[in-house]
């Protein structure tokens, strides 16, 4: 049986406040080091991505498009090239990072409707008075889903 007595018997609750302070201090320092290491990694990566490239393959294409000749631009152009060649993962990458959603609005709206329905059910069980408001919001989301479905059928 897992309970406090099992932990207590193993001697875990016998640490002094000084010992606990030292342990938490070490944890805080390790956390700070990890944050700094990750920040340095991002800084280095951004510096490398914005470095100018002199690639015979990519520089003329990027210059013709009026884009900076950086590693970042070449990398993005390579993804677009792969997407045009039929690579669906590259196409998903391009759509995602260009600000276009990789999922239809209908899926997002359905997920929101499910969330609102769960809230309404919880409120109905707990007896809170906000149930009517949650159901109204759910009706609104479902109406948007239906309207979008009709709109897509007519297109």
Buried (B, 14 or more C-beta within 10 A) or exposed (E): EEEEEEEEEEEEEEEEEEEEEEEEEEEEEEEEEEEEEEEEEEEEEEEEBEEEBEEEEBBEBBEEEEBEBBBBBBEBBEBBEBBEEEBEEBBBBBBEEEEEEEEEEBEEBBEBBEBBBEBBEEBEEEEEEEBEBBBEBBEEBBEBBEEBEEEEEEE
